[in-house]
């Protein structure tokens, strides 16, 4: 199943929410086919977008110090932790060892 179909299936079962970093990442790829581009925009319209607030910044710093992960990945993980959300990702390697963070592998759905 393609990532797009997996995401559609997932969206139907959850209240979507994303980090502001994910928002940026989703819209930064200029090579997305137009049908997928529309789906991404539709998803963003219904998703709660968590802005970068002080408690997320503080959690990001802790994650960067303790786990040596890249800043964007740390912000996304910190956002999930601060807002008690699951992290759904295709790249579980950066965040799978973070205590209290529930990581769901998009490929495993």
C-alpha positions in Angstrom: 0.0 0.0 0.0 1.4 3.4 -0.9 2.1 6.0 1.8 -0.7 8.1 0.4 -3.3 5.2 0.9 -1.9 4.4 4.3 -2.3 8.0 5.3 -5.8 8.2 4.1 -6.7 5.1 6.1 -5.1 6.5 9.2 -6.7 10.0 8.9 -10.1 8.3 8.8 -9.5 6.9 12.3 -7.8 9.8 14.2 -8.0 13.5 14.8 -5.0 14.6 12.8 -2.5 17.0 14.4 1.0 18.0 13.3 4.0 20.0 14.4 4.7 23.2 12.6 7.9 21.5 11.4 5.8 18.8 9.8 3.6 21.5 8.2 6.7 23.0 6.7 8.1 19.7 5.5 4.9 18.6 3.9 4.7 21.8 1.8 8.4 22.1 1.0 8.7 19.4 -1.7 8.1 20.9 -5.1 8.0 17.5 -6.9 4.8 16.2 -5.4 2.2 15.1 -8.1 -0.8 17.5 -8.2 -3.3 14.9 -6.9 -1.1 14.2 -3.8 -0.5 18.0 -3.4 -4.2 18.5 -3.1 -4.5 15.7 -0.6 -1.7 17.2 1.5 -3.4 20.6 1.5 -6.7 19.0 2.4 -5.0 17.2 5.3 -3.4 20.4 6.6 -6.8 22.1 6.5 -8.3 19.6 8.9 -5.2 19.1 11.1 -4.4 20.8 14.3 -1.0 22.5 13.8 1.0 22.8 17.0 3.1 25.9 17.0 6.6 26.1 18.5 6.0 27.2 22.1 8.3 27.5 25.1 7.6 24.1 26.5 8.2 22.4 23.2 11.5 24.3 22.8 12.5 23.2 26.3 11.6 19.5 25.5 13.5 19.8 22.2 16.6 20.9 24.0 16.4 17.9 26.4 15.9 15.5 23.5 18.8 17.0 21.5 21.1 16.7 24.5 20.0 13.2 25.5 19.5 11.5 22.1 21.6 13.5 19.6 18.8 13.7 17.0 18.5 16.4 14.4 16.7 19.5 15.5 13.6 19.1 13.2 13.1 15.5 14.4 13.6 16.6 18.0 10.9 19.3 17.6 8.5 16.9 16.1 9.1 14.4 18.9 8.9 17.1 21.6 5.6 18.3 20.1 4.2 14.8 20.4 5.4 14.5 24.0 4.2 17.9 25.2 0.7 17.3 23.6 0.5 13.6 24.6 0.2 12.5 21.0 1.5 9.5 19.2 4.2 10.1 16.7 3.3 8.5 13.3 6.4 8.4 11.1 8.1 6.6 8.3 11.4 7.1 10.1 11.2 5.5 13.5 15.0 5.2 14.1 15.4 8.8 15.4 12.7 8.5 18.0 12.1 4.9 18.9 14.3 5.1 22.0 12.7 8.1 23.6 10.9 7.1 26.8 7.2 8.0 27.0 7.0 8.7 23.3 4.7 6.3 21.5 6.0 5.9 18.0 3.9 4.3 15.2 5.6 3.1 12.1 3.6 4.3 9.1 4.9 1.3 7.1 3.5 -1.1 9.6 -0.1 0.1 9.3 
